[in-house]
């Protein structure tokens, strides 16, 4: 695998949260096959997709939130080819028409909690005919697009599961091989990494303007405080639905911000060699994807903390001249610390969780570079970083299955209570 192949699939731009974007992409794809008035829109999705659309803001919508708005806007958007940047097409006229769909009770959302992977199925009735779009596994992996009743199904247009294959390959790759891969950057790879950092810094700077002065003026006796607040600003702006694109990492914009903003700021502050920073960044991306393989694209635990935080720690070690041993120790320190931070959906509260992830990464690296790590005798920490990632995955996928179901139950309970008021 080459770095350019990796970046093509794992370092991609998006506008707004990727889960509402995936729903809107599917809805627009189905609706684009038909003409006439929309009479029915049905969505079937997995529980984690529902969870991540429950309270997150949608760009260009006037800060509307929630899964019905993602679906209602999506079915009216004209160009599905925009994929995860589809909310760029939202206009006031589309917002008004989406409101009519919501008020007219023309949309239905069903959650299938038995689905263990990312799944979105949208069925649209329009002009007396129907069309259906299905996304599975990854946010833009459309595996089915059909229309009826008098049309034959359109062949599957989905990509093969390149992202899963890439992440799985990385999940078992030794760190020295990852370092070698990260050292093979081309000029094009560097440009893509740098443009993503710039993109994520732009939303983070904007996000700071949305936060209260008292929060920003808290005592700052070290650079870590200002860096974690910058990350908080970026994630807050994204979750609030501000109209800024972000560069996603391993399927998540919050991962992209959490990972790249600290690297940018440390490079500027310390005047580090650009080539060292770029290779460290590439390595951290690879480790983030490896961690995501163990957790799953959507997870019961916070991916920004448990994947991007670990990737950030790896990059910081490399920026400070550390090697395989220090990387492994830093990962052990992260796994022994942040494992178990739940994902209760995408929302502005994620901003505080990402601050915690950044703070934890700095501390994990500081200890690792001093030769200190949580030992294998402690808890779920493994004999090395790769083993710790496997144990982290077991906790997230097996150990927290009931926690994920309970989180979804609480969200649905709150929604019912709100609708009855």
C-alpha positions as CSV (number, residue, x, y, z in Angstrom):
1,X,0.0,0.0,0.0
2,X,1.3,3.5,-0.9
3,X,0.6,6.6,1.1
4,X,-1.3,8.2,-1.8
5,X,-3.7,5.2,-1.9
6,X,-4.1,5.4,1.9
7,X,-4.8,9.2,1.8
8,X,-7.3,8.8,-1.0
9,X,-9.6,6.8,1.3
10,X,-8.8,7.9,4.8
11,X,-8.0,11.7,4.5
12,X,-11.1,13.2,2.8
13,X,-13.0,16.5,3.0
14,X,-16.5,16.7,4.4
15,X,-18.9,19.5,5.2
16,X,-20.6,18.9,8.5
17,X,-20.9,15.6,10.5
18,X,-20.3,12.6,8.3
19,X,-23.3,10.6,9.5
20,X,-26.0,13.2,8.5
21,X,-24.0,13.6,5.4
22,X,-24.3,9.9,4.6
23,X,-28.0,10.0,5.1
24,X,-28.4,13.1,2.9
25,X,-26.2,11.5,0.2
26,X,-28.4,8.4,0.2
27,X,-31.6,10.4,0.2
28,X,-30.5,12.6,-2.6
29,X,-29.3,9.6,-4.6
30,X,-32.7,7.9,-4.4
31,X,-34.7,11.1,-5.0
32,X,-32.7,12.0,-8.1
33,X,-34.0,8.9,-9.9
34,X,-37.6,10.2,-9.7
35,X,-39.7,13.3,-10.7
36,X,-42.8,14.7,-9.1
37,X,-44.0,15.5,-5.6
38,X,-42.4,13.6,-2.7
39,X,-45.1,11.6,-0.9
40,X,-43.0,9.4,1.4
41,X,-39.5,9.1,2.7
42,X,-38.4,6.1,4.8
43,X,-35.0,5.6,6.5
44,X,-33.7,2.5,8.0
45,X,-30.4,2.8,9.8
46,X,-28.2,1.2,12.5
47,X,-28.2,2.4,16.0
48,X,-24.9,4.2,15.9
49,X,-25.9,6.1,12.8
50,X,-29.1,7.2,14.6
51,X,-27.0,8.1,17.7
52,X,-24.6,10.3,15.7
53,X,-27.4,12.2,14.0
54,X,-29.5,12.7,17.1
55,X,-28.3,16.2,18.1
56,X,-25.7,17.3,15.6
57,X,-25.9,20.6,13.7
58,X,-26.3,20.6,9.9
59,X,-24.4,23.2,7.9
60,X,-26.2,26.0,6.0
61,X,-29.5,25.1,7.8
62,X,-29.7,27.8,10.4
63,X,-28.4,25.3,13.0
64,X,-31.1,22.8,12.5
65,X,-30.2,19.5,14.2
66,X,-31.2,15.9,14.1
67,X,-31.9,12.9,11.8
68,X,-35.2,14.2,10.3
69,X,-33.5,17.4,9.1
70,X,-30.7,15.4,7.5
71,X,-33.2,13.2,5.7
72,X,-35.6,16.1,4.8
73,X,-32.9,18.3,3.4
74,X,-31.1,15.4,1.7
75,X,-34.1,14.2,-0.3
76,X,-34.4,17.8,-1.7
77,X,-30.7,18.4,-2.6
78,X,-30.1,18.3,-6.4
79,X,-26.7,16.8,-6.8
80,X,-25.8,13.6,-4.9
81,X,-22.4,13.5,-6.5
82,X,-21.2,15.9,-3.8
83,X,-21.4,13.0,-1.3
84,X,-20.1,14.2,2.1
85,X,-20.0,17.8,1.0
86,X,-23.6,17.7,-0.1
87,X,-24.9,20.2,2.5
88,X,-23.1,23.0,0.5
89,X,-26.3,22.9,-1.7
90,X,-28.7,23.8,1.1
91,X,-30.7,27.0,0.4
92,X,-33.5,28.7,2.3
93,X,-36.0,27.4,-0.3
94,X,-34.8,23.8,0.5
95,X,-35.0,24.4,4.2
96,X,-38.7,25.6,3.8
97,X,-39.6,22.6,1.7
98,X,-37.9,20.3,4.2
99,X,-39.9,21.9,7.0
100,X,-43.1,21.0,5.1
101,X,-42.0,17.3,4.8
102,X,-41.4,17.3,8.6
103,X,-44.6,19.1,9.4
104,X,-46.6,16.8,7.0
105,X,-45.3,13.7,8.8
106,X,-44.1,12.4,5.4
107,X,-40.9,10.9,6.8
108,X,-40.3,7.8,8.9
109,X,-37.2,6.7,10.7
110,X,-36.6,3.1,11.8
111,X,-33.6,1.9,13.8
112,X,-32.4,-1.7,13.5
113,X,-30.3,-2.3,16.6
114,X,-29.2,-5.7,15.3
115,X,-27.1,-4.1,12.6
116,X,-23.5,-4.1,13.8
117,X,-22.0,-1.9,11.0
118,X,-22.8,1.4,9.4
119,X,-26.0,1.1,7.5
120,X,-28.3,3.6,5.7
121,X,-31.3,2.6,3.6
122,X,-33.5,5.4,2.2
123,X,-36.7,4.6,0.2
124,X,-38.4,7.6,-1.5
125,X,-41.8,7.7,-3.1
126,X,-42.2,10.4,-5.7
127,X,-44.6,10.9,-8.6
128,X,-46.2,7.5,-8.0
129,X,-42.9,5.6,-8.2
130,X,-40.3,4.6,-5.7
131,X,-36.5,4.5,-5.5
132,X,-34.1,3.1,-2.9
133,X,-30.5,3.8,-2.0
134,X,-28.4,1.7,0.4
135,X,-25.0,2.6,2.0
136,X,-23.1,0.1,4.0
137,X,-19.8,-0.1,5.9
138,X,-18.5,3.3,5.0
139,X,-20.2,6.7,4.7
140,X,-20.1,6.8,0.9
141,X,-20.0,3.1,0.1
142,X,-23.3,2.9,-1.9
143,X,-24.0,-0.8,-2.5
144,X,-27.5,-0.5,-4.0
145,X,-29.4,2.1,-6.0
146,X,-32.7,1.1,-7.6
147,X,-36.0,2.4,-8.8
148,X,-39.4,0.9,-9.4
149,X,-42.0,-0.5,-9.8
150,X,-41.5,-0.6,-13.5
151,X,-37.7,-0.2,-13.7
152,X,-35.0,-2.8,-13.3
153,X,-32.5,-2.3,-10.4
154,X,-29.5,-0.3,-11.2
155,X,-26.3,-2.3,-10.7
156,X,-24.4,-1.7,-7.4
157,X,-22.3,1.4,-7.8
158,X,-20.5,1.0,-4.5
159,X,-16.7,1.0,-4.1
160,X,-15.4,-2.3,-2.8
161,X,-14.6,-2.0,0.9
162,X,-11.2,-0.4,0.4
163,X,-11.3,1.5,3.7
164,X,-12.0,-1.7,5.7
165,X,-9.2,-3.5,3.9
166,X,-6.8,-0.6,4.4
167,X,-7.6,-0.4,8.1
168,X,-7.4,-4.2,8.6
169,X,-4.0,-4.3,6.9
170,X,-2.8,-1.5,9.2
171,X,-4.2,-3.1,12.3
172,X,-1.6,-5.8,12.2
173,X,1.3,-3.8,10.7
174,X,4.4,-3.5,13.0
175,X,5.2,0.1,13.9
176,X,8.6,0.0,12.1
177,X,6.8,-0.9,8.8
178,X,4.4,2.0,9.4
179,X,7.3,4.3,10.0
180,X,8.8,3.2,6.7
181,X,5.5,3.7,4.9
182,X,5.2,7.2,6.4
183,X,8.7,8.0,5.2
184,X,7.7,7.5,1.6
185,X,5.7,10.7,1.2
186,X,5.6,12.3,-2.2
187,X,5.1,16.0,-2.9
188,X,1.5,15.3,-3.6
189,X,1.0,13.5,-0.3
190,X,2.6,16.4,1.6
191,X,0.3,18.9,-0.2
192,X,-2.7,16.9,0.7
193,X,-1.7,16.5,4.3
194,X,-0.9,20.2,4.6
195,X,-4.2,21.3,2.9
196,X,-6.1,19.2,5.4
197,X,-4.3,20.8,8.4
198,X,-5.1,24.3,7.0
199,X,-8.7,23.3,6.5
200,X,-9.0,22.1,10.1
201,X,-7.2,25.1,11.5
202,X,-9.6,27.4,9.7
203,X,-12.7,25.9,11.4
204,X,-10.8,25.8,14.8
205,X,-10.0,29.5,14.6
206,X,-13.6,30.3,13.8
207,X,-14.8,28.0,16.6
208,X,-12.8,30.0,19.2
209,X,-14.9,33.0,18.3
210,X,-18.1,31.1,19.3
211,X,-16.8,30.2,22.8
212,X,-17.3,32.5,25.8
213,X,-14.5,34.8,26.9
214,X,-14.4,33.3,30.4
215,X,-13.6,29.9,28.9
216,X,-10.9,31.4,26.7
217,X,-9.3,33.4,29.5
218,X,-8.8,30.5,31.8
219,X,-5.2,30.4,33.1
220,X,-2.7,29.3,30.4
221,X,0.6,28.4,31.9
222,X,1.5,26.0,29.1
223,X,1.0,25.6,25.4
224,X,-1.1,22.5,26.0
225,X,-4.0,24.6,27.3
226,X,-4.2,26.8,24.2
227,X,-3.8,23.8,21.9
228,X,-6.6,21.8,23.5
229,X,-8.9,24.9,23.4
230,X,-8.2,25.3,19.7
231,X,-9.3,21.7,19.1
232,X,-12.3,22.3,21.3
233,X,-13.2,25.3,19.1
234,X,-13.0,23.4,15.9
235,X,-15.1,20.5,17.1
236,X,-17.6,22.8,18.6
237,X,-18.0,24.7,15.4
238,X,-18.4,21.5,13.4
239,X,-20.9,19.9,15.7
240,X,-22.9,23.2,15.9
241,X,-23.2,23.1,12.1
242,X,-21.0,25.9,11.0
243,X,-20.4,26.2,7.3
244,X,-16.7,25.2,7.2
245,X,-15.4,22.1,5.5
246,X,-13.1,19.8,7.5
247,X,-10.6,17.1,6.5
248,X,-11.8,13.8,7.9
249,X,-9.5,11.1,9.2
250,X,-10.6,7.4,9.1
251,X,-14.2,8.5,8.4
252,X,-14.5,11.3,11.1
253,X,-14.1,15.0,11.0
254,X,-13.7,15.2,14.7
255,X,-10.8,12.7,14.4
256,X,-9.3,14.9,11.7
257,X,-9.5,18.1,13.9
258,X,-8.3,16.3,17.1
259,X,-5.3,14.9,15.3
260,X,-4.1,17.6,13.0
261,X,-4.6,20.9,14.9
262,X,-2.1,20.1,17.7
263,X,0.5,19.1,15.2
264,X,0.1,22.3,13.2
265,X,0.3,24.4,16.4
266,X,3.4,22.6,17.8
267,X,5.2,22.9,14.5
268,X,4.6,26.6,14.4
269,X,5.5,27.1,18.1
270,X,8.7,25.0,18.1
271,X,9.9,25.7,14.5
272,X,10.3,22.0,13.8
273,X,11.8,20.6,10.5
274,X,8.8,20.3,8.1
275,X,9.8,17.0,6.8
276,X,9.9,15.5,10.3
277,X,6.5,16.9,11.0
278,X,5.0,15.6,7.8
279,X,6.4,12.1,8.3
280,X,5.2,12.1,11.9
281,X,1.8,13.2,10.8
282,X,1.6,10.5,8.2
283,X,2.5,7.9,10.8
284,X,-0.1,9.2,13.2
285,X,-2.8,8.9,10.5
286,X,-1.8,5.3,9.9
287,X,-2.1,4.5,13.6
288,X,-5.4,6.3,13.8
289,X,-6.8,4.1,11.1
290,X,-5.3,1.0,12.7
291,X,-7.1,1.9,16.0
292,X,-10.3,2.5,14.0
293,X,-10.1,-1.0,12.6
294,X,-10.3,-2.4,16.1
295,X,-13.0,0.0,17.2
296,X,-15.2,0.0,14.1
297,X,-16.2,2.9,11.8
298,X,-18.9,3.8,14.3
299,X,-18.2,2.7,17.9
300,X,-19.5,2.5,21.4
301,X,-16.5,4.6,22.5
302,X,-15.4,8.0,21.5
303,X,-13.3,7.6,18.3
304,X,-11.7,11.0,18.7
305,X,-10.2,10.0,22.0
306,X,-9.6,6.3,21.5
307,X,-8.3,6.5,17.8
308,X,-7.3,10.0,16.9
309,X,-5.9,10.7,20.4
310,X,-3.8,7.6,20.1
311,X,-2.7,8.7,16.6
312,X,-1.8,12.1,17.9
313,X,0.3,10.6,20.7
314,X,2.1,8.5,18.1
315,X,2.8,11.6,15.9
316,X,4.0,13.6,18.9
317,X,6.5,10.9,19.9
318,X,7.9,10.9,16.3
319,X,8.1,14.7,16.3
320,X,10.2,14.4,19.4
321,X,12.5,11.9,17.9
322,X,11.1,8.8,19.5
323,X,11.0,5.4,17.9
324,X,9.1,2.1,18.1
325,X,9.6,1.6,21.8
326,X,8.4,5.1,22.8
327,X,5.4,4.8,20.4
328,X,4.4,1.6,22.0
329,X,4.7,3.1,25.5
330,X,2.7,6.1,24.5
331,X,-0.1,4.0,23.1
332,X,-0.1,1.9,26.3
333,X,-0.4,5.1,28.3
334,X,-3.4,6.2,26.2
335,X,-5.2,2.8,26.3
336,X,-4.7,2.7,30.1
337,X,-6.2,6.1,30.4
338,X,-9.0,7.0,28.0
339,X,-10.5,3.6,27.2
340,X,-14.1,3.5,28.0
341,X,-15.0,7.1,27.2
342,X,-18.4,6.5,25.7
343,X,-19.8,7.8,22.4
344,X,-23.2,9.2,23.1
345,X,-23.6,10.6,19.7
346,X,-22.3,13.5,17.7
347,X,-23.1,16.8,19.3
348,X,-21.4,20.0,20.7
349,X,-20.4,18.1,23.9
350,X,-17.9,16.2,21.8
351,X,-15.7,19.4,21.9
352,X,-15.0,18.7,25.6
353,X,-14.1,15.1,25.0
354,X,-11.6,16.0,22.3
355,X,-9.9,18.4,24.8
356,X,-9.6,15.5,27.1
357,X,-8.1,13.4,24.4
358,X,-5.5,16.1,23.5
359,X,-4.5,16.6,27.1
360,X,-4.2,12.8,27.6
361,X,-2.0,12.5,24.5
362,X,0.5,15.2,25.7
363,X,0.8,13.4,29.1
364,X,1.1,10.0,27.6
365,X,3.9,11.2,25.3
366,X,5.7,13.1,28.1
367,X,5.8,9.9,30.2
368,X,6.8,7.7,27.3
369,X,9.7,10.0,26.2
370,X,10.9,9.7,29.8
371,X,10.8,5.9,29.7
372,X,7.6,5.5,31.7
373,X,4.6,3.5,30.6
374,X,1.7,1.7,32.2
375,X,3.0,-1.9,32.6
376,X,1.5,-5.0,31.1
377,X,0.5,-6.1,34.6
378,X,-2.1,-3.3,34.8
379,X,-5.7,-3.8,33.6
380,X,-6.2,-4.1,29.9
381,X,-2.7,-2.8,28.8
382,X,-0.9,-5.2,26.6
383,X,2.8,-6.2,26.3
384,X,3.1,-3.6,23.5
385,X,1.1,-0.9,21.7
386,X,-0.3,-3.2,19.0
387,X,-1.6,-5.6,21.6
388,X,-3.1,-2.8,23.6
389,X,-5.0,-1.7,20.5
390,X,-6.4,-5.2,20.2
391,X,-7.6,-5.2,23.8
392,X,-9.0,-1.7,23.3
393,X,-11.0,-3.1,20.4
394,X,-12.3,-6.0,22.5
395,X,-13.6,-3.5,25.2
396,X,-15.3,-1.3,22.5
397,X,-16.9,-4.0,20.4
398,X,-17.7,-6.7,23.0
399,X,-17.5,-5.2,26.4
400,X,-19.5,-2.1,25.7
401,X,-22.3,-3.6,23.5
402,X,-24.8,-3.3,26.3
403,X,-23.7,0.3,27.1
404,X,-24.3,1.3,23.5
405,X,-27.8,-0.2,23.6
406,X,-28.5,1.7,26.8
407,X,-27.3,5.0,25.3
408,X,-29.6,4.5,22.4
409,X,-32.5,3.7,24.7
410,X,-31.9,6.9,26.7
411,X,-31.8,9.0,23.6
412,X,-35.1,7.5,22.3
413,X,-36.7,8.0,25.7
414,X,-35.7,11.7,25.7
415,X,-37.1,12.1,22.2
416,X,-40.4,10.6,23.2
417,X,-40.6,12.8,26.2
418,X,-39.8,15.9,24.1
419,X,-42.4,15.0,21.5
420,X,-45.1,14.6,24.2
421,X,-44.6,18.0,25.7
